[in-house]
């Protein structure tokens, strides 16, 4: 596993560190006619609570800790920018206790030489976006057109949002054209839907725009992108190259546990229908399902990398992904699953199935991998027979239950590398832990592809009952006197910390996490404090005594802090609530 220095930022600190209690509510429209008026009047840690309705205004945050929240959710509460610029603005003063939750954000329009972020523009800082719908926004740039839905530079965190039908248009000779839905240079994006966004040319001459990148999202630098759905995004324009119908990766992002499906890169040269890895990138691409993506060229050029295209000099780790039904078209095509050009990808534990090249008037043919050497591929199912019999690679029908889940009879079970040397995240696409010892051999081996079959059943979670008191012992010898925090979650198992630490932090913004804030609620005892002289603590959770929790999983973890940075995560425990 490679190092990836991720500092604790918006979500971890805001959800787990126990923010001060809200000071007071500012009600819109009963007390303030506009949302901006309430923001301007707010004091630190106030809540601006907005009643359902459509608010035709653009808002700017002021750099104080603040929650701006809709009372009825995004389906009934709309911020409409009226086509006059970005709808929401943050800047470098807006820290991790600045929240925007539960709005539809639409009507943002920005035409300029440098057009960035028509829906939400975040110029630095680390605010948190929760449960918003960012849709129908457009940038039109003459030199740059970036992030029509969201432009984020800094440490922004986005959880549980939808970015849909946003459009970044390139005018004249635009040289920086990226991120129809999202352009993120840093930050954490978890559990979002990125659907139906586009990169288009706003001019008539095909040679005006040379290259467009990431119709769904362009991820630049140290970005963590986990458990998102990236579907139906299109980079389609009069230009020479379309790089990444779904995602464009530059620098060192971690992209894991995502469904990347039915995205299109269409141009003279369409490259990376699902995902494009830029020159020099050291991205981690792990436990994703890349399904039915298309890299399409015109009838005189070549489509390349229906699932993934890896550009010159890049050296990503492509581990335990499923490539199924991706396609390239053109006069010829390379790498229906994955294409590398002068690059050094490390491909481990991947499943390649029915990825093809198609040309009008000819039959489709399977083309799983192009531009890679045998030494770069290991423990993978490659259906066209490349590298079979070497490096643990094999050729077989994967016996899938659906587009990417394995069946009980799949030959992919326990066929990954022995141990977990290549895994960075250590979870499958559904959030289950991997690797597992699926057949009781005494050796944990991951299943090939994005899905770890039956992992929770094999994991043997501890059973508890509603109302039970559950002690959670932290044991961290050598760290006596350090501050610790605990978290509880009913959602996904967690988000990883940087290697070499193999453990994870629960990071689902569900009600149990929210109840954990401040450790003042009855179910939580000693969920924050200082480790004793032996480096231990004994917090306790009381399982909610309500029938609705029966059958659910509860995830617990302790964090040891040094300043504002997590140094260690201890003793992750998973429970299942039984009758």
VEXDREN-2710 file (C-alpha; in Angstrom, 1 decimal):
% VEXDREN-2710
k/r/px/py/pz
1/UNK/0.0/0.0/0.0
2/UNK/1.2/3.5/-0.9
3/UNK/1.2/6.4/1.5
4/UNK/-1.6/9.0/1.0
5/UNK/-1.4/11.9/3.5
6/UNK/-5.0/12.6/4.3
7/UNK/-5.6/15.1/7.1
8/UNK/-8.7/15.0/9.2
9/UNK/-11.0/17.6/7.7
10/UNK/-14.6/18.7/7.4
11/UNK/-16.7/15.7/7.9
12/UNK/-14.6/13.8/10.5
13/UNK/-14.1/16.8/12.7
14/UNK/-17.6/18.2/12.2
15/UNK/-19.5/14.9/12.8
16/UNK/-17.2/13.3/15.4
17/UNK/-15.4/16.0/17.3
18/UNK/-18.4/17.2/19.2
19/UNK/-19.2/20.7/17.9
20/UNK/-20.7/23.2/20.3
21/UNK/-24.4/23.1/20.6
22/UNK/-26.3/25.3/18.2
23/UNK/-26.7/28.8/19.6
24/UNK/-30.1/29.7/18.1
25/UNK/-32.4/29.4/15.1
26/UNK/-32.9/32.1/12.4
27/UNK/-36.1/31.3/10.7
28/UNK/-36.8/32.0/7.0
29/UNK/-39.1/33.5/5.9
30/UNK/-41.0/34.0/9.2
31/UNK/-38.2/36.1/10.8
32/UNK/-36.1/37.0/7.8
33/UNK/-37.4/37.5/4.3
34/UNK/-34.3/36.0/2.6
35/UNK/-31.8/33.4/3.4
36/UNK/-28.9/35.8/2.9
37/UNK/-30.5/38.2/5.4
38/UNK/-30.6/35.4/8.0
39/UNK/-26.9/34.5/7.2
40/UNK/-25.9/38.1/7.6
41/UNK/-27.6/38.3/11.0
42/UNK/-26.4/35.0/12.3
43/UNK/-23.9/34.5/15.2
44/UNK/-21.4/31.6/15.4
45/UNK/-23.0/28.2/15.6
46/UNK/-26.5/29.5/14.8
47/UNK/-28.8/27.6/12.5
48/UNK/-30.6/29.2/9.6
49/UNK/-33.7/27.1/9.2
50/UNK/-35.5/27.6/5.9
51/UNK/-39.2/26.6/5.3
52/UNK/-40.2/24.8/2.1
53/UNK/-40.5/27.0/-1.0
54/UNK/-38.5/28.5/-3.9
55/UNK/-36.0/31.2/-3.0
56/UNK/-34.8/33.3/-5.9
57/UNK/-31.5/34.5/-4.5
58/UNK/-27.8/33.8/-4.4
59/UNK/-26.1/33.3/-1.1
60/UNK/-22.6/33.9/0.3
61/UNK/-21.3/32.4/3.5
62/UNK/-19.5/34.7/5.9
63/UNK/-16.7/32.6/7.4
64/UNK/-18.4/31.8/10.7
65/UNK/-19.5/28.4/12.0
66/UNK/-23.1/28.1/10.7
67/UNK/-25.7/25.5/9.7
68/UNK/-28.0/26.5/6.8
69/UNK/-30.6/23.8/6.7
70/UNK/-34.0/23.3/5.0
71/UNK/-36.9/22.3/7.2
72/UNK/-38.4/20.0/4.5
73/UNK/-35.5/18.7/2.5
74/UNK/-34.2/19.3/-1.1
75/UNK/-37.4/18.0/-2.8
76/UNK/-39.4/20.9/-1.5
77/UNK/-36.8/23.7/-0.9
78/UNK/-35.1/25.4/-3.8
79/UNK/-32.4/28.0/-4.2
80/UNK/-32.7/29.5/-7.7
81/UNK/-29.9/31.7/-8.9
82/UNK/-31.9/33.3/-11.7
83/UNK/-29.0/32.9/-14.2
84/UNK/-27.0/35.7/-12.6
85/UNK/-23.9/33.8/-11.4
86/UNK/-23.0/31.1/-8.8
87/UNK/-26.0/30.2/-6.6
88/UNK/-23.8/29.5/-3.5
89/UNK/-20.4/30.8/-2.6
90/UNK/-17.9/29.7/0.0
91/UNK/-14.4/31.1/0.5
92/UNK/-11.2/30.2/2.5
93/UNK/-12.7/31.5/5.7
94/UNK/-15.5/28.8/5.7
95/UNK/-14.3/25.9/7.9
96/UNK/-15.5/22.5/8.8
97/UNK/-18.4/23.8/11.0
98/UNK/-20.0/25.4/8.0
99/UNK/-22.9/23.2/6.7
100/UNK/-25.4/23.5/3.8
101/UNK/-28.0/20.8/4.0
102/UNK/-31.2/19.9/2.1
103/UNK/-31.6/22.3/-0.8
104/UNK/-32.1/22.0/-4.6
105/UNK/-29.5/24.4/-6.0
106/UNK/-30.3/25.4/-9.6
107/UNK/-30.4/28.3/-12.0
108/UNK/-26.7/29.1/-11.7
109/UNK/-25.2/30.5/-14.9
110/UNK/-21.7/31.9/-15.4
111/UNK/-20.3/33.1/-18.6
112/UNK/-16.8/34.6/-18.4
113/UNK/-13.2/34.2/-19.5
114/UNK/-12.7/32.0/-16.4
115/UNK/-16.0/30.4/-15.5
116/UNK/-15.9/28.2/-12.3
117/UNK/-18.7/26.8/-10.3
118/UNK/-22.2/28.0/-11.4
119/UNK/-24.1/26.0/-8.9
120/UNK/-21.6/26.1/-5.9
121/UNK/-18.3/27.9/-6.0
122/UNK/-15.9/27.1/-3.1
123/UNK/-12.7/29.0/-3.3
124/UNK/-10.9/27.3/-0.5
125/UNK/-12.0/26.4/3.0
126/UNK/-13.6/23.2/4.1
127/UNK/-17.4/23.5/4.3
128/UNK/-19.7/20.5/4.3
129/UNK/-22.5/19.8/1.8
130/UNK/-25.2/17.3/3.0
131/UNK/-28.2/16.0/1.1
132/UNK/-28.5/18.7/-1.6
133/UNK/-29.6/18.4/-5.2
134/UNK/-27.3/20.5/-7.5
135/UNK/-29.0/20.5/-10.9
136/UNK/-29.4/22.5/-14.1
137/UNK/-26.4/24.9/-13.7
138/UNK/-24.1/26.0/-16.5
139/UNK/-20.6/27.5/-17.0
140/UNK/-19.5/29.0/-20.3
141/UNK/-15.9/29.9/-20.4
142/UNK/-13.6/31.4/-23.0
143/UNK/-10.3/30.3/-21.2
144/UNK/-11.6/28.0/-18.5
145/UNK/-15.0/26.3/-17.9
146/UNK/-14.8/24.2/-14.7
147/UNK/-17.3/22.5/-12.4
148/UNK/-20.7/23.7/-13.6
149/UNK/-22.4/22.0/-10.6
150/UNK/-19.6/22.3/-8.1
151/UNK/-16.2/23.9/-8.2
152/UNK/-14.2/23.2/-5.0
153/UNK/-10.6/24.2/-4.3
154/UNK/-9.6/23.1/-0.8
155/UNK/-11.0/20.7/1.7
156/UNK/-14.7/20.7/1.0
157/UNK/-16.7/17.6/2.0
158/UNK/-19.8/16.4/0.1
159/UNK/-22.0/13.6/1.5
160/UNK/-25.2/12.3/0.1
161/UNK/-25.8/14.9/-2.5
162/UNK/-27.0/14.7/-6.1
163/UNK/-25.2/16.5/-9.0
164/UNK/-27.3/16.1/-12.1
165/UNK/-27.8/17.7/-15.5
166/UNK/-25.1/20.4/-15.1
167/UNK/-23.3/21.5/-18.2
168/UNK/-19.8/23.0/-18.7
169/UNK/-19.5/24.6/-22.1
170/UNK/-16.3/25.7/-23.8
171/UNK/-16.2/28.9/-25.9
172/UNK/-13.7/29.9/-28.4
173/UNK/-10.3/28.4/-27.6
174/UNK/-11.0/27.2/-24.1
175/UNK/-7.8/25.6/-22.7
176/UNK/-9.2/24.3/-19.4
177/UNK/-12.5/22.4/-19.8
178/UNK/-13.3/20.0/-17.0
179/UNK/-15.9/18.7/-14.6
180/UNK/-19.4/19.0/-16.0
181/UNK/-20.8/18.0/-12.6
182/UNK/-17.9/18.5/-10.2
183/UNK/-14.4/19.9/-10.3
184/UNK/-12.6/19.1/-7.0
185/UNK/-9.1/20.0/-6.2
186/UNK/-8.9/18.3/-2.8
187/UNK/-11.6/17.3/-0.5
188/UNK/-13.8/14.3/0.4
189/UNK/-16.8/13.2/-1.6
190/UNK/-18.8/10.2/-0.2
191/UNK/-22.2/8.7/-1.1
192/UNK/-23.1/11.2/-3.9
193/UNK/-25.0/10.6/-7.2
194/UNK/-23.3/12.2/-10.2
195/UNK/-25.7/11.7/-13.1
196/UNK/-26.4/13.1/-16.5
197/UNK/-23.8/15.9/-16.5
198/UNK/-22.1/17.0/-19.7
199/UNK/-19.1/18.7/-21.2
200/UNK/-20.0/20.4/-24.5
201/UNK/-18.6/22.7/-27.1
202/UNK/-20.3/26.1/-27.4
203/UNK/-18.6/26.9/-30.7
204/UNK/-19.0/25.5/-34.2
205/UNK/-15.4/24.7/-35.2
206/UNK/-14.2/21.3/-34.0
207/UNK/-10.6/22.5/-33.5
208/UNK/-11.5/25.3/-31.2
209/UNK/-11.4/23.1/-28.0
210/UNK/-8.5/20.7/-27.9
211/UNK/-9.3/18.6/-24.8
212/UNK/-12.2/18.1/-22.3
213/UNK/-11.9/16.2/-19.0
214/UNK/-14.3/14.4/-16.8
215/UNK/-18.0/15.0/-17.7
216/UNK/-19.1/13.6/-14.4
217/UNK/-16.3/14.8/-12.2
218/UNK/-12.7/16.0/-12.5
219/UNK/-10.7/15.0/-9.4
220/UNK/-7.4/16.8/-9.1
221/UNK/-4.8/16.2/-6.4
222/UNK/-5.5/14.6/-3.0
223/UNK/-9.2/13.8/-3.3
224/UNK/-11.0/11.0/-1.6
225/UNK/-14.0/9.8/-3.8
226/UNK/-15.9/6.9/-2.2
227/UNK/-19.3/5.1/-2.5
228/UNK/-20.6/7.4/-5.3
229/UNK/-22.7/6.6/-8.3
230/UNK/-21.4/8.1/-11.6
231/UNK/-24.0/7.4/-14.3
232/UNK/-25.0/8.7/-17.7
233/UNK/-22.5/11.6/-18.0
234/UNK/-21.4/12.7/-21.5
235/UNK/-18.3/14.4/-22.8
236/UNK/-19.6/15.0/-26.3
237/UNK/-18.4/18.0/-28.3
238/UNK/-16.6/19.3/-31.3
239/UNK/-13.1/18.8/-30.1
240/UNK/-10.0/16.6/-30.6
241/UNK/-10.0/14.7/-27.4
242/UNK/-12.6/13.7/-24.7
243/UNK/-10.8/12.4/-21.6
244/UNK/-13.2/10.6/-19.2
245/UNK/-16.9/10.4/-19.8
246/UNK/-17.4/9.6/-16.1
247/UNK/-14.3/10.7/-14.2
248/UNK/-10.9/12.4/-14.9
249/UNK/-8.1/11.7/-12.3
250/UNK/-5.0/13.8/-11.9
251/UNK/-2.5/13.7/-9.1
252/UNK/-3.1/11.2/-6.3
253/UNK/-6.8/10.7/-5.7
254/UNK/-8.3/7.6/-4.0
255/UNK/-11.3/6.5/-6.1
256/UNK/-13.0/3.5/-4.5
257/UNK/-16.3/1.6/-4.0
258/UNK/-18.0/3.6/-6.9
259/UNK/-20.5/2.5/-9.5
260/UNK/-19.3/4.0/-12.8
261/UNK/-21.9/3.2/-15.4
262/UNK/-23.1/4.2/-18.9
263/UNK/-20.9/7.2/-19.3
264/UNK/-19.6/8.4/-22.7
265/UNK/-16.4/10.1/-24.0
266/UNK/-17.1/11.1/-27.6
267/UNK/-14.8/13.2/-29.8
268/UNK/-12.3/12.8/-32.6
269/UNK/-10.4/10.7/-30.0
270/UNK/-12.7/9.4/-27.2
271/UNK/-10.6/8.1/-24.3
272/UNK/-11.7/6.6/-21.1
273/UNK/-15.5/6.1/-21.3
274/UNK/-15.7/5.4/-17.6
275/UNK/-12.5/6.9/-16.2
276/UNK/-9.3/8.6/-17.5
277/UNK/-6.1/8.6/-15.5
278/UNK/-3.9/11.6/-16.5
279/UNK/-0.2/11.6/-17.2
280/UNK/1.9/11.2/-14.1
281/UNK/-1.0/10.3/-11.8
282/UNK/-0.5/7.8/-8.9
283/UNK/-4.2/7.3/-8.3
284/UNK/-5.7/4.4/-6.4
285/UNK/-8.6/2.9/-8.2
286/UNK/-10.1/0.2/-6.1
287/UNK/-13.3/-1.9/-5.8
288/UNK/-15.2/0.0/-8.4
289/UNK/-17.7/-1.4/-10.9
290/UNK/-17.2/0.0/-14.4
291/UNK/-20.2/-1.1/-16.5
292/UNK/-21.4/-0.2/-20.0
293/UNK/-19.2/2.8/-20.5
294/UNK/-18.3/4.0/-24.0
295/UNK/-15.2/5.6/-25.6
296/UNK/-16.3/6.7/-29.0
297/UNK/-14.3/8.2/-31.9
298/UNK/-15.4/9.4/-35.3
299/UNK/-15.3/7.0/-38.3
300/UNK/-11.6/7.9/-39.1
301/UNK/-10.1/7.7/-35.7
302/UNK/-9.8/5.4/-32.7
303/UNK/-11.7/5.0/-29.4
304/UNK/-9.5/4.0/-26.5
305/UNK/-10.3/2.5/-23.1
306/UNK/-14.0/1.9/-22.8
307/UNK/-13.7/1.4/-19.1
308/UNK/-10.4/3.1/-18.2
309/UNK/-7.7/4.9/-20.2
310/UNK/-4.3/5.3/-18.5
311/UNK/-2.1/8.1/-20.0
312/UNK/1.6/8.3/-20.5
313/UNK/3.7/8.2/-17.4
314/UNK/0.9/7.4/-15.0
315/UNK/1.3/4.6/-12.5
316/UNK/-2.1/4.0/-10.8
317/UNK/-3.0/1.0/-8.7
318/UNK/-6.0/-0.6/-10.3
319/UNK/-7.1/-3.2/-7.8
320/UNK/-10.2/-5.4/-7.5
321/UNK/-12.4/-3.6/-10.0
322/UNK/-15.1/-5.1/-12.3
323/UNK/-15.0/-4.2/-16.0
324/UNK/-18.2/-5.4/-17.6
325/UNK/-19.7/-4.5/-21.0
326/UNK/-17.6/-1.4/-21.7
327/UNK/-17.1/-0.6/-25.4
328/UNK/-14.8/1.3/-27.8
329/UNK/-15.8/2.4/-31.3
330/UNK/-14.1/4.0/-34.3
331/UNK/-12.1/3.0/-37.3
332/UNK/-10.3/0.8/-34.8
333/UNK/-10.4/0.5/-31.1
334/UNK/-8.1/-0.4/-28.2
335/UNK/-8.9/-1.8/-24.8
336/UNK/-12.6/-2.3/-24.4
337/UNK/-11.9/-2.7/-20.7
338/UNK/-8.6/-0.8/-20.1
339/UNK/-6.1/0.9/-22.4
340/UNK/-2.7/2.1/-21.3
341/UNK/-0.4/4.3/-23.4
342/UNK/3.2/4.5/-22.2
343/UNK/2.0/4.0/-18.7
344/UNK/2.7/1.6/-15.8
345/UNK/-0.5/0.6/-14.2
346/UNK/-0.5/-2.1/-11.5
347/UNK/-3.6/-4.3/-12.2
348/UNK/-4.5/-6.7/-9.5
349/UNK/-7.6/-8.8/-8.8
350/UNK/-9.7/-7.3/-11.6
351/UNK/-12.5/-8.9/-13.5
352/UNK/-12.7/-8.3/-17.3
353/UNK/-15.9/-9.5/-18.9
354/UNK/-17.5/-8.8/-22.3
355/UNK/-15.6/-5.5/-23.0
356/UNK/-15.6/-5.0/-26.7
357/UNK/-14.6/-3.0/-29.9
358/UNK/-17.4/-2.3/-32.4
359/UNK/-17.4/-0.7/-35.8
360/UNK/-20.3/-0.1/-38.1
361/UNK/-20.8/-3.0/-40.5
362/UNK/-18.6/-5.4/-38.4
363/UNK/-19.2/-7.7/-35.5
364/UNK/-18.1/-6.8/-32.0
365/UNK/-15.0/-8.5/-30.7
366/UNK/-13.8/-8.9/-27.2
367/UNK/-10.8/-6.7/-26.3
368/UNK/-10.2/-6.6/-22.6
369/UNK/-6.7/-5.0/-22.2
370/UNK/-4.4/-3.1/-24.5
371/UNK/-1.0/-1.5/-23.9
372/UNK/-0.1/-3.5/-20.8
373/UNK/2.5/-6.1/-20.2
374/UNK/2.1/-9.5/-18.4
375/UNK/4.1/-8.3/-15.4
376/UNK/1.6/-5.5/-14.8
377/UNK/-1.4/-7.8/-14.5
378/UNK/-2.0/-10.4/-11.7
379/UNK/-4.7/-12.4/-10.0
380/UNK/-7.3/-11.2/-12.6
381/UNK/-10.0/-12.8/-14.7
382/UNK/-9.4/-11.8/-18.3
383/UNK/-12.0/-13.3/-20.6
384/UNK/-10.1/-12.9/-23.9
385/UNK/-7.3/-15.2/-22.5
386/UNK/-4.6/-12.6/-22.2
387/UNK/-2.0/-13.5/-19.5
388/UNK/-3.9/-16.7/-18.5
389/UNK/-1.7/-19.0/-16.5
390/UNK/0.8/-16.3/-15.5
391/UNK/0.7/-14.2/-12.3
392/UNK/-2.4/-15.9/-11.0
393/UNK/-4.4/-14.7/-14.0
394/UNK/-7.1/-17.0/-15.4
395/UNK/-9.8/-17.2/-18.1
396/UNK/-13.4/-18.3/-17.2
397/UNK/-17.0/-17.2/-17.2
398/UNK/-17.4/-15.2/-13.9
399/UNK/-20.9/-16.4/-13.2
400/UNK/-22.2/-13.0/-12.1
401/UNK/-25.5/-12.5/-10.3
402/UNK/-26.0/-9.1/-11.9
403/UNK/-23.8/-6.5/-13.5
404/UNK/-21.0/-6.8/-10.9
405/UNK/-22.1/-9.0/-7.9
406/UNK/-20.7/-12.5/-7.8
407/UNK/-22.8/-15.6/-7.4
408/UNK/-22.1/-18.4/-5.0
409/UNK/-20.6/-20.5/-7.8
410/UNK/-18.3/-17.9/-9.3
411/UNK/-14.7/-18.9/-10.0
412/UNK/-13.7/-15.5/-8.7
413/UNK/-14.2/-16.4/-5.1
414/UNK/-10.9/-16.4/-3.1
415/UNK/-8.8/-16.0/-6.3
416/UNK/-7.2/-12.6/-5.5
417/UNK/-3.7/-12.2/-4.2
418/UNK/-2.8/-13.9/-0.9
419/UNK/-3.0/-11.4/1.8
420/UNK/-3.9/-7.8/1.2
421/UNK/-0.7/-6.1/0.0
422/UNK/-2.3/-4.2/-2.8
423/UNK/-5.5/-3.1/-1.0
424/UNK/-5.6/0.5/0.2
425/UNK/-9.2/0.8/1.2
426/UNK/-9.9/-2.8/2.3
427/UNK/-13.6/-2.7/1.5
428/UNK/-15.7/-4.0/-1.4
429/UNK/-18.1/-2.0/-3.4
430/UNK/-20.9/-2.6/-0.9
431/UNK/-18.7/-1.5/2.1
432/UNK/-18.0/-5.0/3.3
433/UNK/-14.5/-5.8/4.6
434/UNK/-12.0/-7.6/2.4
435/UNK/-10.1/-9.8/2.1
436/UNK/-11.9/-12.7/3.9
437/UNK/-11.1/-16.3/4.4
438/UNK/-14.1/-17.5/2.5
439/UNK/-13.4/-21.2/2.4
440/UNK/-11.9/-21.6/5.9
441/UNK/-8.4/-22.4/4.6
442/UNK/-6.7/-20.2/7.2
443/UNK/-5.6/-17.7/4.6
444/UNK/-7.6/-14.5/3.8
445/UNK/-7.9/-14.0/0.0
446/UNK/-10.0/-11.4/-1.7
447/UNK/-12.5/-12.3/-4.3
448/UNK/-11.6/-11.1/-7.8
449/UNK/-13.6/-8.0/-8.9
450/UNK/-15.4/-5.3/-7.0
451/UNK/-17.6/-7.6/-4.9
452/UNK/-16.6/-9.7/-1.9
453/UNK/-19.2/-12.4/-1.9
454/UNK/-21.0/-12.9/1.4
455/UNK/-18.3/-11.0/3.3
456/UNK/-20.5/-9.9/6.2
457/UNK/-21.9/-13.4/6.7
458/UNK/-18.3/-14.8/6.9
459/UNK/-17.2/-11.9/9.1
460/UNK/-19.2/-13.2/12.1
461/UNK/-20.5/-9.9/13.5
462/UNK/-21.3/-9.8/17.2
463/UNK/-25.0/-10.1/17.9
464/UNK/-26.7/-7.7/20.3
465/UNK/-30.3/-6.9/21.2
466/UNK/-32.3/-3.6/21.5
467/UNK/-31.6/-2.0/24.9
468/UNK/-28.3/-3.9/25.4
469/UNK/-25.3/-2.0/26.9
470/UNK/-22.2/-2.6/24.8
471/UNK/-18.8/-1.8/26.2
472/UNK/-16.2/-0.7/23.7
473/UNK/-12.6/-1.1/25.0
474/UNK/-9.9/1.1/23.5
475/UNK/-6.4/-0.3/24.0
476/UNK/-3.6/1.8/22.6
477/UNK/-0.4/1.1/24.6
478/UNK/2.1/3.9/24.5
479/UNK/-0.4/6.7/23.9
480/UNK/-1.4/7.4/27.5
481/UNK/-2.9/10.9/28.0
482/UNK/-3.9/11.4/24.3
483/UNK/-7.4/12.6/23.5
484/UNK/-9.8/10.1/22.0
485/UNK/-13.2/10.2/20.3
486/UNK/-15.6/7.5/19.5
487/UNK/-18.3/7.2/16.8
488/UNK/-21.3/5.0/16.1
489/UNK/-23.0/4.5/12.8
490/UNK/-25.9/2.5/11.3
491/UNK/-24.6/3.1/7.8
492/UNK/-21.6/2.0/5.9
493/UNK/-18.7/0.3/7.6
494/UNK/-16.4/3.2/7.2
495/UNK/-13.8/5.2/5.3
496/UNK/-10.1/4.3/5.5
497/UNK/-7.3/6.3/7.0
498/UNK/-4.0/6.7/5.1
499/UNK/-1.7/3.6/4.8
500/UNK/-0.1/2.0/6.6
501/UNK/-3.0/2.3/9.1
502/UNK/-5.4/-0.4/7.9
503/UNK/-8.4/0.7/10.0
504/UNK/-11.4/2.9/9.1
505/UNK/-13.5/5.7/10.5
506/UNK/-17.3/5.4/10.4
507/UNK/-18.4/8.3/8.2
508/UNK/-22.0/7.8/7.4
509/UNK/-24.0/11.0/8.2
510/UNK/-26.9/9.0/9.7
511/UNK/-28.9/9.7/12.8
512/UNK/-26.7/7.6/15.1
513/UNK/-23.6/9.6/14.1
514/UNK/-25.5/12.9/14.7
515/UNK/-26.6/11.6/18.2
516/UNK/-22.9/11.0/18.9
517/UNK/-22.1/14.7/18.7
518/UNK/-21.0/16.1/22.0
519/UNK/-21.4/12.8/23.9
520/UNK/-24.3/14.3/25.9
521/UNK/-27.0/11.8/24.9
522/UNK/-28.0/9.0/27.1
523/UNK/-27.0/6.1/24.8
524/UNK/-23.3/7.3/24.8
525/UNK/-21.0/7.1/27.9
526/UNK/-17.4/8.3/27.7
527/UNK/-17.5/8.6/23.9
528/UNK/-14.8/11.3/24.3
529/UNK/-12.0/11.9/26.8
530/UNK/-8.4/11.1/27.6
531/UNK/-6.7/7.7/27.5
532/UNK/-5.7/6.5/31.0
533/UNK/-2.1/5.8/32.1
534/UNK/-2.2/2.4/30.5
535/UNK/-3.4/3.9/27.2
536/UNK/-7.0/2.5/27.5
537/UNK/-10.6/3.8/27.8
538/UNK/-13.9/2.1/28.2
539/UNK/-16.7/3.9/26.5
540/UNK/-20.1/2.3/26.3
541/UNK/-23.1/2.3/23.9
542/UNK/-26.7/1.5/24.8
543/UNK/-28.4/0.0/21.7
544/UNK/-31.6/2.0/21.1
545/UNK/-34.5/0.1/22.6
546/UNK/-36.8/0.4/19.6
547/UNK/-37.9/-2.4/17.2
548/UNK/-36.8/-0.4/14.1
549/UNK/-33.2/-1.2/14.8
550/UNK/-33.7/-5.0/14.6
551/UNK/-31.7/-6.5/11.7
552/UNK/-29.5/-3.4/11.3
553/UNK/-25.7/-3.2/11.8
554/UNK/-24.0/-0.9/14.2
555/UNK/-20.4/0.1/13.6
556/UNK/-18.2/1.5/16.3
557/UNK/-14.7/2.9/16.2
558/UNK/-12.4/4.9/18.4
559/UNK/-10.1/7.7/17.2
560/UNK/-6.9/8.9/18.9
561/UNK/-6.1/12.5/18.1
562/UNK/-3.1/14.7/18.0
563/UNK/-4.1/18.3/17.5
564/UNK/-6.5/18.3/14.5
565/UNK/-5.1/15.1/12.9
566/UNK/-6.1/11.5/13.5
567/UNK/-3.1/9.5/14.5
568/UNK/-4.7/6.1/15.1
569/UNK/-8.0/4.4/14.8
570/UNK/-8.6/1.6/17.3
571/UNK/-10.7/-1.5/17.7
572/UNK/-13.4/-1.2/15.0
573/UNK/-16.3/-3.4/16.0
574/UNK/-19.4/-4.4/14.0
575/UNK/-22.6/-5.5/15.7
576/UNK/-25.9/-6.9/14.3
577/UNK/-29.1/-6.2/16.2
578/UNK/-31.2/-9.3/16.8
579/UNK/-34.5/-9.8/18.5
END
